[in-house]
């Protein structure tokens, strides 16, 4: 359901981002991933299979930012454009 934020309707999408490998034709999540049975997932395949790794500091920063989004501490696209135009 949309919510109002600073006069604008906003949509909050719960998302989890995780890495996985294909093993025996199945997509196997790496790490501790808890998805309810029957969850719908979107898979994006890196066509050239270049990988990257985040440092522990970068992982912590990414987690911190995801927590901000979960709390609703966000800026709408309209607000971002307004700020950039200043």
Secondary structure by P-SEA (a helix, b strand, c coil): cccccccbbbbbbbcccbbbbbcccbbbbccccccccbbbbbbbbccccbbbbbcaaaaaaaaaaaaaaaacccccaaaaaaaaac
